[in-house]
Amino acid sequence: MAFLAKGKIFAAAVMAVLALATGAQAAGSCGKNSAGFDAWKQDFAAQAQAEGVGSRGLAALAGATYATRTISADRAIHKAFSGSVEDFMKRRGGAAIISKGRSLKKSNAALFDKIESTYGVPPGVLLAIWGMETGFGASMGNQNTVSAILTLTYDCRRPDYFYPHAIAALKLVDRGTLTSASVGAMHGEIGHTQFLPGNVLKYGVGNGNLRDRNTALASTANYLKGHGWRAGASYQANMGAIAGWNSASVYQQAIARIAEAIDGN
């Protein structure tokens, strides 16, 4: 019934996906290894320029290399979200995230109060995501961001999904938010809570520097609010917003459980 009620929205979404697909296809054929990557970059450069990417972004594109480690991580991604919620939480250190999350909530009460008053998002879910994604900033990744995103846009598995993030990454280089040497996670995620570049452009607050803790947490709250977070509702009632962050069911449930434990609900 929801599908029928939102037919116009669905149709608009389909058109948007088709537009992205057209853009990705215009950049040239996808590839399954590094052999055609340099030729593809040349085609993509023309498309990026047409999308408004400037000289610094184009220079970063020209210098990007095929990210073999990113492809290896991408092929193993389903294993990372397998098994039960309990098993997933054990693998990701759920108990440690809860313990440190409670401590950080207490020691940064003023920061989290300000974020909640601005966006309506409570501390627990922000701390759960922060802890789950980077161990509270301890491990933000060492893969070149531009190379990772461009490799995934070139790769045949999900080029249309990563195309807008590739354009966004190059625009962030133009703005100075990223450089050609910036590093992050294997799939091109950035900063304390691991934003993809397109989400930095859309939901990043302040200067958009997601390697700054306060900016990252406020931007994460802004993202959740933008995905339907309802202030004052339970974590279970806000699962849709959490699903906007990560589509894996075990991840969503783990975040909700950890958040509830941190906030003492």
ZATORKOL-931723 format. One line per field, with one value per residue: residue number from 1; residue in one letter; x negated, y negated, z of N, C-alpha, C in turn. Coordinates in nm, 2 decimals. Atoms other than C-alpha are relative to their C-alpha. Last residue first. Layout:
BEGIN
i: (NUM_...)
aa: (A_...)
n_u: (X_...)
n_v: (Y_...)
n_w: (Z_...)
ca_u: (X_...)
ca_v: (Y_...)
ca_w: (Z_...)
c_u: (X_...)
c_v: (Y_...)
c_w: (Z_...)
! end
This chain:
BEGIN
i: (265_264_263_262_261_260_259_258_257_256_255_254_253_252_251_250_249_248_247_246_245_244_243_242_241_240_239_238_237_236_235_234_233_232_231_230_229_228_227_226_225_224_223_222_221_220_219_218_217_216_215_214_213_212_211_210_209_208_207_206_205_204_203_202_201_200_199_198_197_196_195_194_193_192_191_190_189_188_187_186_185_184_183_182_181_180_179_178_177_176_175_174_173_172_171_170_169_168_167_166_165_164_163_162_161_160_159_158_157_156_155_154_153_152_151_150_149_148_147_146_145_144_143_142_141_140_139_138_137_136_135_134_133_132_131_130_129_128_127_126_125_124_123_122_121_120_119_118_117_116_115_114_113_112_111_110_109_108_107_106_105_104_103_102_101_100_99_98_97_96_95_94_93_92_91_90_89_88_87_86_85_84_83_82_81_80_79_78_77_76_75_74_73_72_71_70_69_68_67_66_65_64_63_62_61_60_59_58_57_56_55_54_53_52_51_50_49_48_47_46_45_44_43_42_41_40_39_38_37_36_35_34_33_32_31_30_29_28_27_26_25_24_23_22_21_20_19_18_17_16_15_14_13_12_11_10_9_8_7_6_5_4_3_2_1)
aa: (N_G_D_I_A_E_A_I_R_A_I_A_Q_Q_Y_V_S_A_S_N_W_G_A_I_A_G_M_N_A_Q_Y_S_A_G_A_R_W_G_H_G_K_L_Y_N_A_T_S_A_L_A_T_N_R_D_R_L_N_G_N_G_V_G_Y_K_L_V_N_G_P_L_F_Q_T_H_G_I_E_G_H_M_A_G_V_S_A_S_T_L_T_G_R_D_V_L_K_L_A_A_I_A_H_P_Y_F_Y_D_P_R_R_C_D_Y_T_L_T_L_I_A_S_V_T_N_Q_N_G_M_S_A_G_F_G_T_E_M_G_W_I_A_L_L_V_G_P_P_V_G_Y_T_S_E_I_K_D_F_L_A_A_N_S_K_K_L_S_R_G_K_S_I_I_A_A_G_G_R_R_K_M_F_D_E_V_S_G_S_F_A_K_H_I_A_R_D_A_S_I_T_R_T_A_Y_T_A_G_A_L_A_A_L_G_R_S_G_V_G_E_A_Q_A_Q_A_A_F_D_Q_K_W_A_D_F_G_A_S_N_K_G_C_S_G_A_A_Q_A_G_T_A_L_A_L_V_A_M_V_A_A_A_F_I_K_G_K_A_L_F_A_M)
n_u: (-0.14_-0.06_-0.10_0.08_0.08_-0.09_-0.05_0.11_0.02_-0.12_0.01_0.11_-0.04_-0.11_0.06_0.08_-0.09_0.01_-0.12_0.06_0.14_0.05_0.01_0.12_0.11_0.01_0.08_0.09_-0.09_-0.07_0.10_0.09_-0.05_-0.08_0.04_-0.10_0.00_-0.13_-0.06_-0.04_-0.12_-0.11_-0.04_-0.07_-0.14_-0.08_-0.04_-0.11_-0.12_-0.05_-0.07_-0.13_-0.10_-0.02_0.11_-0.05_0.12_-0.01_0.09_0.12_-0.02_0.11_-0.03_-0.14_-0.06_0.07_-0.07_-0.12_0.02_0.04_-0.09_0.01_-0.11_-0.03_-0.01_0.08_-0.06_0.00_-0.10_0.02_-0.03_-0.11_-0.03_-0.08_0.07_0.03_0.11_0.08_-0.04_0.10_-0.03_-0.01_0.14_0.06_-0.05_0.08_0.13_0.00_-0.01_0.12_0.10_-0.01_0.02_0.12_-0.01_-0.10_0.05_-0.10_-0.10_-0.13_-0.03_0.04_-0.08_-0.13_0.01_0.01_-0.13_-0.10_0.03_-0.04_-0.14_-0.02_-0.01_0.12_0.04_-0.08_0.03_0.13_0.11_0.00_0.05_0.15_0.06_-0.01_0.07_0.14_0.05_0.00_0.11_0.13_0.02_0.03_0.14_0.07_0.06_-0.09_-0.04_0.00_-0.09_-0.14_-0.04_-0.02_-0.12_-0.11_0.00_-0.04_-0.15_-0.03_0.10_0.01_-0.13_0.01_0.10_-0.05_-0.11_0.07_0.07_-0.10_-0.06_0.10_0.01_-0.12_0.03_0.03_0.11_0.12_0.04_0.05_0.14_0.09_0.03_-0.10_-0.02_-0.06_-0.14_0.01_0.05_-0.12_-0.09_-0.02_-0.04_-0.14_-0.09_0.00_-0.08_-0.14_-0.05_-0.02_0.02_-0.09_0.05_-0.05_0.10_0.11_-0.05_-0.01_0.14_0.05_-0.07_0.06_0.14_0.10_0.12_0.05_-0.08_-0.14_0.00_0.01_-0.13_-0.09_0.04_-0.07_-0.14_0.00_0.01_-0.13_-0.08_0.06_-0.03_-0.05_0.05_0.07_0.13_0.01_0.10_0.06_-0.04_0.07_0.14_0.07_0.02_0.11_0.13_0.04_0.05_0.13_0.08_0.03_0.10_0.13_0.06_0.04_0.12_0.11_0.03_0.08_0.13_0.07_0.03_0.12_-0.02_-0.10_0.06_0.09_-0.08)
n_v: (-0.02_-0.05_0.10_0.12_-0.02_-0.01_0.13_0.07_-0.06_0.03_0.14_0.02_-0.05_0.09_0.12_-0.03_-0.02_-0.13_-0.08_-0.13_0.00_0.09_-0.08_-0.08_0.10_0.04_-0.10_0.07_0.09_-0.09_-0.05_-0.11_-0.14_-0.05_0.04_0.06_-0.02_-0.02_-0.13_0.00_0.09_-0.07_-0.11_0.06_0.04_-0.13_-0.03_0.08_-0.04_-0.13_0.01_0.07_-0.08_0.07_-0.05_-0.11_-0.08_-0.13_-0.01_0.08_0.13_0.05_0.01_0.02_0.12_0.11_0.03_0.06_0.14_0.00_0.05_-0.07_-0.09_-0.07_0.05_0.10_0.07_0.15_0.04_-0.07_-0.15_-0.04_-0.14_-0.03_-0.09_-0.12_0.02_-0.11_-0.09_-0.01_0.08_0.14_0.04_0.02_0.14_0.10_-0.01_0.07_0.14_0.04_0.02_0.13_0.12_0.08_0.04_0.11_0.13_0.11_-0.05_-0.04_-0.14_-0.07_0.06_-0.06_-0.14_-0.02_0.04_-0.10_-0.13_0.02_0.02_0.13_-0.01_0.05_-0.05_0.06_-0.07_-0.07_0.08_0.14_-0.01_0.03_0.03_-0.11_-0.11_0.04_0.00_-0.13_-0.07_0.06_-0.05_-0.15_-0.04_-0.02_-0.14_-0.09_-0.10_0.05_0.11_-0.05_-0.08_0.10_0.08_-0.08_-0.02_0.13_0.02_0.10_0.10_0.08_0.07_0.12_0.10_0.06_0.09_0.12_0.05_0.05_0.12_0.11_0.03_0.07_0.05_0.14_0.02_-0.05_0.09_0.12_-0.03_-0.02_0.13_0.06_-0.05_-0.13_0.02_0.09_-0.08_-0.07_0.09_-0.07_-0.14_0.00_0.02_-0.12_-0.11_0.04_-0.04_-0.14_-0.04_-0.11_-0.13_-0.12_-0.07_-0.05_-0.11_-0.12_-0.04_-0.07_-0.13_-0.08_-0.04_0.10_-0.02_0.11_0.00_0.04_0.14_0.07_0.00_0.08_0.14_0.05_0.01_0.11_0.13_0.04_0.04_0.12_0.11_0.11_0.01_0.13_0.00_-0.10_-0.10_-0.04_-0.14_-0.11_0.01_0.10_-0.06_-0.10_0.07_0.06_-0.10_-0.03_0.11_-0.01_-0.11_0.05_0.09_-0.08_-0.07_0.10_0.03_-0.11_0.01_0.11_-0.03_0.08_0.13_0.07_0.01_0.12_0.12)
n_w: (0.02_-0.12_-0.05_-0.04_-0.12_-0.12_-0.03_-0.07_-0.13_-0.09_-0.04_-0.09_-0.13_-0.06_-0.04_-0.12_-0.12_-0.06_0.04_0.05_-0.02_0.10_0.12_-0.02_0.01_0.14_0.08_0.09_0.08_0.09_0.11_-0.04_0.03_-0.11_-0.14_-0.08_-0.15_-0.07_0.04_0.14_0.00_-0.05_0.09_0.12_-0.04_-0.01_0.14_0.03_-0.08_0.05_0.13_-0.02_-0.08_-0.12_-0.08_-0.08_-0.03_0.06_0.11_-0.02_-0.05_-0.08_-0.14_-0.03_0.07_-0.06_-0.12_0.04_0.04_0.14_0.11_0.13_0.01_-0.13_-0.13_-0.05_-0.11_0.02_0.10_0.13_0.00_-0.08_-0.02_-0.12_-0.10_0.07_0.10_0.02_-0.11_-0.10_-0.11_0.05_0.02_-0.14_-0.04_0.08_-0.06_-0.12_0.04_0.06_-0.10_-0.06_0.09_-0.04_-0.14_-0.01_0.05_-0.04_-0.09_0.06_-0.02_0.12_0.11_-0.01_0.03_0.14_0.06_-0.04_0.08_0.14_0.02_0.07_0.14_0.06_0.13_0.10_0.12_-0.01_0.07_-0.06_-0.14_-0.01_0.12_0.10_-0.05_-0.01_0.14_0.06_-0.06_0.06_0.13_0.01_0.00_-0.13_0.00_-0.06_0.10_0.14_0.00_-0.02_0.12_0.11_-0.03_0.04_0.15_0.06_-0.01_0.11_0.01_-0.13_-0.02_0.09_-0.05_-0.12_0.04_0.03_-0.12_-0.10_0.06_-0.01_-0.14_-0.05_-0.13_0.01_0.09_-0.06_-0.11_0.06_0.05_-0.11_-0.06_-0.09_-0.13_-0.01_-0.06_-0.11_-0.12_-0.05_-0.08_-0.13_0.03_0.06_-0.11_-0.08_0.07_-0.01_-0.14_-0.01_-0.14_-0.03_0.04_-0.07_-0.08_0.08_0.08_-0.09_-0.02_0.12_0.00_-0.11_0.04_0.04_-0.07_-0.08_-0.13_0.04_0.04_-0.13_-0.07_0.08_-0.02_-0.12_0.03_0.10_-0.07_-0.05_0.12_0.04_-0.09_0.07_0.14_0.02_-0.04_-0.11_0.01_-0.13_-0.05_0.06_-0.04_0.09_0.13_-0.02_-0.03_0.13_0.09_-0.05_0.04_0.14_0.02_-0.05_0.10_0.12_-0.04_0.00_0.14_0.05_-0.05_0.07_0.14_0.03_-0.05_0.08_0.13_0.00_0.00)
ca_u: (-1.67_-2.01_-2.13_-2.44_-2.23_-1.97_-2.23_-2.40_-2.07_-1.97_-2.32_-2.32_-1.98_-2.08_-2.41_-2.24_-1.98_-2.24_-2.12_-2.35_-2.28_-1.93_-1.85_-1.92_-1.65_-1.41_-1.49_-1.36_-1.06_-1.30_-1.52_-1.22_-1.06_-1.16_-1.28_-1.18_-1.46_-1.33_-1.64_-1.73_-1.73_-1.97_-2.20_-2.19_-2.28_-2.57_-2.68_-2.68_-2.89_-3.14_-3.17_-3.24_-3.50_-3.70_-3.80_-3.46_-3.57_-3.25_-3.33_-3.02_-2.78_-2.80_-2.46_-2.45_-2.81_-2.94_-2.67_-2.81_-3.16_-3.06_-3.06_-3.26_-3.17_-3.50_-3.62_-3.55_-3.42_-3.59_-3.50_-3.82_-3.80_-3.98_-4.27_-4.33_-4.62_-4.43_-4.30_-3.96_-3.77_-3.96_-3.66_-3.79_-3.89_-3.53_-3.41_-3.63_-3.47_-3.12_-3.17_-3.29_-3.00_-2.76_-2.91_-2.93_-2.58_-2.59_-2.92_-2.80_-2.96_-3.13_-3.42_-3.48_-3.28_-3.44_-3.78_-3.69_-3.58_-3.89_-4.13_-3.97_-3.98_-4.33_-4.31_-4.44_-4.13_-3.95_-4.07_-4.09_-3.81_-3.56_-3.63_-3.60_-3.25_-3.10_-3.21_-3.09_-2.77_-2.70_-2.80_-2.57_-2.29_-2.33_-2.37_-2.01_-1.90_-1.66_-1.88_-1.96_-1.87_-2.02_-2.35_-2.37_-2.31_-2.57_-2.83_-2.75_-2.75_-3.10_-3.24_-2.92_-2.85_-3.21_-3.19_-2.87_-3.01_-3.33_-3.12_-2.87_-3.14_-3.34_-3.03_-2.96_-3.31_-3.26_-3.28_-3.07_-2.81_-2.79_-2.76_-2.47_-2.30_-2.32_-2.54_-2.67_-2.74_-3.12_-3.08_-2.87_-3.16_-3.42_-3.42_-3.42_-3.73_-3.92_-3.81_-3.93_-4.26_-4.32_-4.27_-4.34_-4.53_-4.42_-4.65_-4.43_-4.12_-4.31_-4.40_-4.04_-3.93_-4.19_-4.09_-3.71_-3.43_-3.11_-2.92_-3.05_-3.40_-3.32_-3.19_-3.50_-3.72_-3.53_-3.65_-4.01_-3.96_-3.83_-4.15_-4.35_-4.12_-4.12_-4.36_-4.30_-4.04_-3.67_-3.59_-3.31_-3.26_-3.29_-3.21_-2.88_-2.77_-2.81_-2.61_-2.33_-2.32_-2.28_-1.99_-1.83_-1.86_-1.70_-1.42_-1.35_-1.34_-1.09_-0.87_-0.90_-0.79_-0.50_-0.39_-0.41_-0.06_-0.10_-0.43_-0.28_0.00)
ca_v: (-0.33_-0.39_-0.62_-0.41_-0.09_-0.22_-0.33_0.01_0.19_-0.05_-0.03_0.34_0.36_0.14_0.33_0.67_0.54_0.41_0.10_-0.14_-0.51_-0.52_-0.21_-0.42_-0.67_-0.38_-0.23_-0.54_-0.38_-0.11_-0.38_-0.53_-0.86_-1.19_-1.36_-1.17_-1.09_-1.10_-1.06_-1.43_-1.41_-1.12_-1.31_-1.62_-1.41_-1.26_-1.62_-1.72_-1.42_-1.48_-1.85_-1.79_-1.52_-1.70_-1.45_-1.52_-1.86_-1.99_-2.35_-2.39_-2.10_-1.80_-1.68_-1.72_-1.77_-1.52_-1.28_-1.28_-1.22_-0.90_-0.97_-0.75_-0.85_-1.00_-1.09_-0.99_-0.69_-0.61_-0.24_-0.13_-0.38_-0.72_-0.90_-1.25_-1.28_-1.43_-1.68_-1.70_-1.99_-2.22_-2.32_-2.18_-1.86_-1.84_-1.88_-1.58_-1.37_-1.48_-1.36_-1.03_-1.01_-1.07_-0.78_-0.54_-0.39_-0.39_-0.20_0.08_0.42_0.31_0.12_-0.23_-0.40_-0.17_-0.27_-0.63_-0.62_-0.44_-0.65_-0.97_-0.85_-0.71_-0.42_-0.47_-0.44_-0.63_-0.40_-0.56_-0.81_-0.67_-0.31_-0.41_-0.30_-0.12_-0.37_-0.67_-0.49_-0.40_-0.74_-0.91_-0.67_-0.72_-1.10_-1.19_-1.33_-1.63_-1.82_-2.15_-2.06_-1.72_-1.86_-2.12_-1.86_-1.63_-1.90_-2.00_-1.64_-1.57_-1.39_-1.21_-1.09_-1.00_-0.77_-0.61_-0.55_-0.39_-0.12_-0.08_-0.06_0.19_0.42_0.40_0.50_0.54_0.92_0.95_0.72_0.92_1.24_1.10_0.96_1.30_1.39_1.19_0.82_0.84_1.15_0.94_0.69_0.95_0.84_0.48_0.53_0.69_0.41_0.14_0.32_0.30_-0.07_-0.17_-0.50_-0.86_-1.13_-1.24_-1.25_-1.47_-1.71_-1.72_-1.81_-2.09_-2.22_-2.24_-1.98_-2.13_-1.82_-1.89_-1.87_-1.54_-1.40_-1.50_-1.36_-1.03_-0.96_-1.02_-0.82_-0.53_-0.51_-0.49_-0.23_0.01_0.28_0.23_0.51_0.57_0.27_0.03_-0.12_-0.50_-0.82_-0.85_-0.52_-0.68_-0.98_-0.77_-0.56_-0.87_-0.99_-0.65_-0.65_-1.00_-0.88_-0.58_-0.81_-1.03_-0.73_-0.62_-0.96_-0.96_-0.61_-0.69_-0.57_-0.27_-0.16_-0.24_0.00)
ca_w: (2.81_2.96_2.69_2.63_2.64_2.41_2.16_2.17_2.10_1.82_1.66_1.67_1.51_1.23_1.17_1.17_0.92_0.67_0.49_0.67_0.74_0.59_0.80_1.11_0.99_0.93_1.27_1.44_1.61_1.74_1.88_2.06_1.96_2.14_1.82_1.51_1.27_0.91_0.69_0.71_1.09_1.06_0.83_1.05_1.35_1.16_1.06_1.43_1.52_1.23_1.30_1.67_1.60_1.32_1.06_0.91_0.78_0.63_0.71_0.92_0.86_0.63_0.52_0.14_0.04_0.31_0.19_-0.16_-0.02_0.17_0.54_0.78_1.14_1.25_0.90_0.54_0.36_0.03_0.02_0.19_0.47_0.48_0.32_0.18_-0.06_-0.36_-0.12_0.07_0.22_-0.01_-0.21_-0.54_-0.35_-0.22_-0.58_-0.68_-0.39_-0.50_-0.86_-0.72_-0.48_-0.76_-0.96_-0.66_-0.69_-1.07_-1.08_-0.85_-0.96_-1.28_-1.12_-1.26_-0.99_-0.73_-0.85_-0.85_-0.49_-0.37_-0.57_-0.43_-0.08_-0.06_0.19_0.54_0.75_1.03_1.31_1.65_1.58_1.84_1.74_1.37_1.25_1.54_1.80_1.61_1.51_1.87_2.00_1.76_1.85_2.22_2.22_2.12_1.78_1.79_1.55_1.73_2.09_2.05_1.91_2.19_2.46_2.30_2.31_2.67_2.79_2.65_2.96_3.04_2.68_2.64_2.94_2.83_2.48_2.63_2.80_2.52_2.25_2.46_2.49_2.12_2.02_1.64_1.64_1.95_1.81_1.49_1.68_1.88_1.58_1.41_1.12_0.83_0.80_0.74_0.52_0.27_0.23_0.11_-0.26_-0.16_0.06_-0.23_-0.46_-0.21_-0.17_-0.55_-0.56_-0.92_-0.91_-0.90_-1.03_-1.31_-1.08_-0.83_-1.12_-1.22_-0.87_-0.85_-1.20_-1.14_-1.13_-1.26_-1.38_-1.74_-1.60_-1.43_-1.76_-1.95_-1.67_-1.68_-2.03_-1.94_-1.62_-1.83_-2.03_-1.70_-1.56_-1.85_-1.73_-1.36_-1.33_-1.37_-1.58_-1.65_-1.99_-2.04_-1.86_-2.05_-1.88_-1.54_-1.64_-1.80_-1.49_-1.27_-1.49_-1.47_-1.09_-1.08_-1.31_-1.09_-0.78_-0.95_-1.03_-0.66_-0.54_-0.78_-0.67_-0.30_-0.21_-0.43_-0.26_0.08_0.00)
c_u: (0.03_0.15_0.07_0.09_-0.08_-0.08_0.08_0.04_-0.11_-0.03_0.11_-0.01_-0.10_0.04_0.11_-0.06_-0.08_0.08_-0.01_0.12_-0.07_-0.15_-0.06_-0.03_-0.14_-0.11_-0.01_-0.09_-0.08_0.09_0.07_-0.10_-0.11_0.06_0.09_-0.04_0.10_-0.01_0.12_0.06_0.05_0.13_0.12_0.04_0.08_0.14_0.07_0.05_0.12_0.13_0.06_0.08_0.13_0.12_0.00_-0.11_0.04_-0.12_-0.01_-0.09_-0.13_0.03_-0.11_0.03_0.14_0.06_-0.07_0.08_0.14_0.00_-0.05_0.11_0.02_0.12_0.05_0.03_-0.10_0.07_0.01_0.10_-0.01_0.02_0.12_0.03_0.08_-0.07_-0.02_-0.12_-0.08_0.03_-0.11_0.02_0.00_-0.15_-0.05_0.04_-0.09_-0.14_-0.01_0.00_-0.14_-0.10_0.02_-0.02_-0.11_0.02_0.11_-0.04_0.10_0.11_0.14_0.03_-0.03_0.10_0.13_-0.01_0.00_0.14_0.10_-0.02_0.04_0.15_0.03_0.00_-0.12_-0.05_0.08_-0.04_-0.14_-0.12_-0.03_-0.05_-0.15_-0.09_-0.01_-0.09_-0.15_-0.06_-0.01_-0.12_-0.12_-0.02_-0.02_-0.14_-0.07_-0.05_0.11_0.07_0.01_0.10_0.15_0.04_0.03_0.14_0.12_0.01_0.04_0.15_0.02_-0.10_-0.01_0.12_-0.01_-0.09_0.06_0.11_-0.07_-0.08_0.09_0.06_-0.10_-0.01_0.11_-0.02_-0.04_-0.12_-0.12_-0.05_-0.06_-0.14_-0.10_-0.04_0.11_0.03_0.08_0.13_0.00_-0.04_0.11_0.10_0.04_0.05_0.14_0.09_0.00_0.09_0.14_0.06_0.04_-0.02_0.10_-0.05_0.05_-0.10_-0.12_0.05_-0.01_-0.14_-0.05_0.06_-0.06_-0.14_-0.11_-0.12_-0.05_0.09_0.14_-0.01_-0.01_0.13_0.09_-0.03_0.08_0.14_0.00_-0.01_0.14_0.08_-0.05_0.02_0.06_-0.03_-0.06_-0.14_-0.01_-0.11_-0.07_0.04_-0.08_-0.15_-0.08_-0.04_-0.12_-0.14_-0.05_-0.07_-0.15_-0.10_-0.04_-0.10_-0.13_-0.07_-0.06_-0.13_-0.11_-0.04_-0.09_-0.14_-0.08_-0.04_-0.11_0.02_0.10_-0.06_-0.09)
c_v: (0.15_0.02_0.05_-0.10_-0.12_0.02_0.00_-0.14_-0.08_0.06_-0.04_-0.14_-0.02_0.04_-0.09_-0.13_0.02_0.01_0.14_0.09_0.12_-0.01_-0.09_0.08_0.07_-0.10_-0.04_0.09_-0.07_-0.08_0.09_0.03_0.10_0.14_0.06_-0.03_-0.08_0.02_0.04_0.13_0.00_-0.08_0.08_0.10_-0.06_-0.03_0.14_0.03_-0.09_0.04_0.13_-0.02_-0.07_0.06_-0.08_0.07_0.11_0.09_0.13_0.01_-0.08_-0.14_-0.05_-0.02_-0.03_-0.13_-0.11_-0.04_-0.07_-0.14_0.03_-0.04_0.05_0.10_0.09_-0.03_-0.09_-0.07_-0.15_-0.04_0.05_0.15_0.02_0.15_0.05_0.11_0.13_-0.04_0.13_0.08_-0.01_-0.10_-0.14_-0.04_-0.04_-0.14_-0.10_-0.01_-0.09_-0.14_-0.04_-0.03_-0.13_-0.12_-0.10_-0.05_-0.11_-0.13_-0.11_0.04_0.04_0.15_0.07_-0.05_0.07_0.14_0.02_-0.02_0.10_0.12_-0.01_-0.01_-0.14_0.02_-0.06_0.05_-0.06_0.06_0.07_-0.08_-0.13_0.02_-0.01_-0.02_0.12_0.12_-0.04_0.01_0.14_0.07_-0.06_0.04_0.14_0.05_0.02_0.14_0.09_0.10_-0.06_-0.11_0.04_0.07_-0.10_-0.07_0.08_0.01_-0.13_-0.03_-0.11_-0.11_-0.09_-0.08_-0.12_-0.10_-0.07_-0.11_-0.14_-0.06_-0.06_-0.13_-0.12_-0.04_-0.08_-0.07_-0.15_-0.03_0.05_-0.10_-0.12_0.03_0.01_-0.14_-0.07_0.04_0.13_-0.02_-0.09_0.08_0.08_-0.07_0.08_0.14_0.00_-0.02_0.12_0.11_-0.04_0.04_0.15_0.06_0.11_0.13_0.12_0.08_0.05_0.12_0.12_0.05_0.08_0.14_0.08_0.06_-0.10_0.02_-0.12_-0.01_-0.06_-0.15_-0.08_-0.01_-0.10_-0.15_-0.07_-0.03_-0.11_-0.13_-0.05_-0.06_-0.13_-0.12_-0.13_-0.03_-0.13_0.02_0.09_0.10_0.03_0.14_0.11_0.00_-0.10_0.07_0.09_-0.07_-0.06_0.11_0.03_-0.11_0.01_0.11_-0.05_-0.09_0.08_0.06_-0.11_-0.03_0.11_-0.01_-0.11_0.02_-0.10_-0.14_-0.08_-0.02_-0.13)
c_w: (0.00_-0.01_0.12_0.06_0.05_0.12_0.12_0.04_0.07_0.14_0.10_0.05_0.11_0.14_0.07_0.05_0.13_0.13_0.06_-0.03_-0.05_0.01_-0.12_-0.13_0.01_-0.02_-0.15_-0.08_-0.10_-0.10_-0.10_-0.11_0.05_-0.03_0.10_0.14_0.07_0.15_0.09_-0.05_-0.15_0.00_0.05_-0.10_-0.11_0.05_0.00_-0.14_-0.04_0.08_-0.05_-0.13_0.00_0.08_0.13_0.08_0.10_0.03_-0.07_-0.12_0.02_0.05_0.09_0.15_0.05_-0.07_0.08_0.12_-0.04_-0.05_-0.14_-0.09_-0.14_-0.02_0.11_0.15_0.07_0.11_-0.02_-0.11_-0.14_-0.01_0.09_0.00_0.11_0.09_-0.07_-0.09_-0.01_0.12_0.10_0.12_-0.05_-0.01_0.14_0.04_-0.08_0.06_0.13_-0.04_-0.06_0.11_0.07_-0.09_0.03_0.14_0.02_-0.05_0.04_0.10_-0.05_0.00_-0.13_-0.10_0.00_-0.05_-0.15_-0.07_0.03_-0.09_-0.14_-0.04_-0.07_-0.15_-0.06_-0.14_-0.12_-0.13_0.00_-0.06_0.06_0.14_0.01_-0.12_-0.10_0.04_0.01_-0.14_-0.05_0.05_-0.07_-0.14_-0.04_-0.01_0.13_0.01_0.05_-0.10_-0.14_-0.01_0.01_-0.13_-0.12_0.03_-0.04_-0.15_-0.07_0.01_-0.11_-0.02_0.12_0.01_-0.08_0.06_0.12_-0.04_-0.03_0.12_0.10_-0.05_0.03_0.14_0.06_0.14_0.00_-0.09_0.07_0.11_-0.06_-0.04_0.11_0.05_0.08_0.14_0.00_0.07_0.12_0.13_0.06_0.09_0.13_-0.02_-0.05_0.12_0.08_-0.07_0.02_0.14_0.01_0.13_0.03_-0.05_0.08_0.07_-0.09_-0.08_0.10_0.01_-0.12_0.00_0.11_-0.01_-0.06_0.08_0.09_0.13_-0.03_-0.03_0.13_0.07_-0.08_0.02_0.11_-0.04_-0.10_0.07_0.05_-0.12_-0.05_0.08_-0.07_-0.14_-0.03_0.05_0.12_-0.02_0.13_0.06_-0.06_0.03_-0.09_-0.13_0.01_0.02_-0.13_-0.09_0.05_-0.04_-0.15_-0.02_0.05_-0.10_-0.12_0.04_-0.01_-0.15_-0.06_0.05_-0.07_-0.14_-0.04_0.04_-0.09_-0.14_0.00)
! end
